[in-house]
Amino acid sequence: MSVDTRVDLGGMQLRNPVLTASGTFGYGTEFAPFLDLTRLGGFVAKSLTLEPRFGNPPVRIAEAPAGMLNAISLENVGVDAFIQEKLPALPEGVAVVASLFETEIDRYAEVAKRLTGAPKVVGLEVNASCPHVKSGGIEFGQNPAVLRELVAAVRQATDLPLLVKLSPNVTSIAEMARVCEGEGADGLSLINSVQALEVDPETRRPLLSNVLGGLSGPAIRPIALRMVYQASRAVSIPICGMGGIASAEDAVKFLLCGATAVQVGTLNYLEPSLAGEIADGLVVYAERHGFARLADLTGALELPEGK
């Protein structure tokens, strides 16, 4: 059986529903020796700010049980260098979702303006949820009023398809999802890493120099599935799900819970070709279960009666 792998993610026409997550795949060229980037539905580049950003001092990454703790703090080359140097180095046919972050709303909007019309950029992802940046990020992702103002400003600044990456560190993910939909977001990305702390008992010090970091990897997958499920029942815009995806079966779980597409993140560090293998594995799963389109997996979770 020939499976139709195409999906529409908020106006982005992707060849398949597998992308790679921002901050785990560099600017794409770093992974080109290991993976044909055109096998992916797309990739989300590192979050961009107006000026280059150098991030936190080491130690910025540490291993955690079934996951990874990081506090990179959004190191990046800046939006202009991304457009002038990074995008031209990518092969034709690669779909790039540009992620953007800033500490003030008008600066978010300015980054979005500069990215609009850039070659290969098919959409934007607003990072409203970095859990280890001292100013800006976590407030944007946790305060509905501020989130509303942020999404409205970026929406006004660009006509590109617009995803908003939400924080898991909130009481009601459904409320935040509805805020984004109400202000014109074309889709949601969730979840970002979960704020966490790990300690070395011998030195009696935190593992990370920033003390707190973001926990990612398989440890957070059940949390992510829960939030994708809840958000998908609260809004009608599509969701790009992520959080510890390590196999095609993991990706299927997110689609069944309501995601239209998925992003592979932390596991890229262990297996740089994994996202391509997951894209192939989805087709195998669909054939085995009689799905003619991968899009038909979205929301196909079988629930107990009355739930």
JOHU-V958018 format. One line per field, one symbol per residue. ss: DSSP state (@ for helix, = for strand, . for the rest). psi: psi as a letter, one per 40 degrees, with the letter a starting at -180 (. if undefined). burial: 1 if it has 24 or more other C-alpha atoms within 12 Angstrom, else 0. Layout:
# JOHU-V958018
ss = ???
psi = ???
burial = ???
This chain:
# JOHU-V958018
ss = ...=..===..===...===........@@@.....@@@..===...=....=.......====..====.....=..@@@@@@@@@@@......=====....@@@@@@@@@@@.....=======.........@@@@@@.@@@@@@@@@@@@@@...=====.......@@@@@@@@@@....====...===..==....==......====.@@@@@@@@@@@@@@@@@...=====.....@@@@@@@@@....====.@@@@....@@@@@@@@@@@@@@@@...=@@@@..........
psi = hhhheiihgfehhidiehiiiheeebfdddedeehhdeeidiihiihiidiiheaiiihehiiihfaihigdffhieiddddddddddeiiiehhhhhiiiieidddddddddddhehieheiihhgfehefhdicddddeehdddddddddddddeieihhihhihefidhddddddddddeeieiihiiiihhihiihddefiidideciahhiaddeddddddddddddedieiihhiigfheidddddddddeeidiihhcdedddgeedddddddddddddddefhdhddedhefhhiihe.
burial = 0010111111010111111111111111101000111111111111111110100100011111001111111111111101100110010001111111111110111111111101111111111111111001111111110111111111111111111111111100111111111111111111111111110000000111111111111111111111111111011111111111111111111111111111111111100111111111111111000000111111100000000
